[in-house]
Amino acid sequence: MRERRCVVTQQSGPETSLIRFVAGPEGNVVPDISAKLPGRGAWVTADAEHLVLAIKRGRLARALGGAKADEKLVADVEALLARKVLSLLGLARRAGDLAVGMDAVRLGLKAQRPAWRIEACDGAADGRSKLDRLAEGKWGAVPVAGCFPADQLGQALGRDHVVHAALAEGSQSRAFGEIMGKLSGFREIDPGRKAGESG
């Protein structure tokens, strides 16, 4: 795993914990979520706090030859990360690595531990709590991505809406986990967890 240096902290860390930025053709700072765009890059620790500091202190501008950045960049990065996560779920669905729907997830949980569970943030609490109990009783802690509404999940997976899904272990889940880790620096990735525990 290659290491990169954050322009804010000046500390090195694995690429999986940072986000790359480049100077765009119009002289603005452009997020490079997949770290594949050409040109010189600048890296920032993957959370909103460090990105705001990088912008306010001019660290990104200096690192990228005076390219312009404003705090709108924070929302842009969050949106790009969320889009990437949903895209990865679509790929996993097509590869047969994603169980979708209450019945499929319940049966899957009885057979093997998933890498991730996906729960719509606007789904019914009772359905989620049943799957919580089943997963935790059988496998212990399983990470949950619960920060997308059912219609967004459905759009990514070719359905009207999706409330419950489970992602199997494999290359898709590793990529998904990496991007979810970065997204967690910009939004709470399972806001429904507290509500479920209190009920």
NORBELLIN-V784128 format. One record per backbone hydrogen bond with DSSP energy under -1.0 kcal/mol. CO is the residue of the C=O (numbers start at 0). NH is the residue of the N-H. If there is no record, write none. Layout:
BEGIN
co=CO nh=NH
co=CO nh=NH
END
This chain:
BEGIN
co=1 nh=14
co=3 nh=12
co=5 nh=9
co=10 nh=5
co=12 nh=3
co=13 nh=16
co=14 nh=17
co=16 nh=45
co=18 nh=43
co=19 nh=31
co=20 nh=41
co=21 nh=29
co=23 nh=26
co=26 nh=67
co=27 nh=23
co=29 nh=21
co=31 nh=34
co=41 nh=20
co=42 nh=6
co=43 nh=18
co=44 nh=46
co=46 nh=50
co=47 nh=51
co=48 nh=52
co=49 nh=53
co=50 nh=54
co=51 nh=55
co=52 nh=56
co=53 nh=58
co=53 nh=59
co=54 nh=57
co=57 nh=61
co=58 nh=62
co=59 nh=63
co=60 nh=65
co=61 nh=64
co=67 nh=28
co=69 nh=72
co=70 nh=73
co=71 nh=75
co=72 nh=76
co=73 nh=77
co=74 nh=78
co=75 nh=79
co=76 nh=80
co=77 nh=81
co=78 nh=82
co=79 nh=83
co=80 nh=84
co=81 nh=85
co=82 nh=86
co=83 nh=87
co=84 nh=88
co=85 nh=89
co=86 nh=90
co=87 nh=91
co=88 nh=92
co=89 nh=93
co=90 nh=94
co=91 nh=96
co=92 nh=95
co=96 nh=167
co=98 nh=165
co=100 nh=104
co=101 nh=105
co=102 nh=106
co=103 nh=107
co=104 nh=108
co=105 nh=109
co=107 nh=111
co=115 nh=166
co=116 nh=144
co=117 nh=164
co=119 nh=122
co=123 nh=127
co=124 nh=128
co=125 nh=129
co=126 nh=130
co=127 nh=131
co=128 nh=132
co=129 nh=133
co=130 nh=134
co=131 nh=135
co=132 nh=136
co=133 nh=137
co=134 nh=138
co=142 nh=116
co=144 nh=118
co=147 nh=120
co=148 nh=152
co=149 nh=153
co=149 nh=161
co=150 nh=154
co=151 nh=155
co=152 nh=156
co=153 nh=158
co=162 nh=119
co=163 nh=100
co=164 nh=117
co=165 nh=98
co=166 nh=114
co=166 nh=115
co=169 nh=173
co=170 nh=174
co=171 nh=175
co=172 nh=176
co=173 nh=177
co=174 nh=178
co=175 nh=179
co=176 nh=180
co=177 nh=181
co=178 nh=182
co=179 nh=183
co=181 nh=184
co=182 nh=185
co=182 nh=186
co=184 nh=47
co=188 nh=145
co=189 nh=192
co=191 nh=195
co=192 nh=196
co=193 nh=197
co=194 nh=198
END
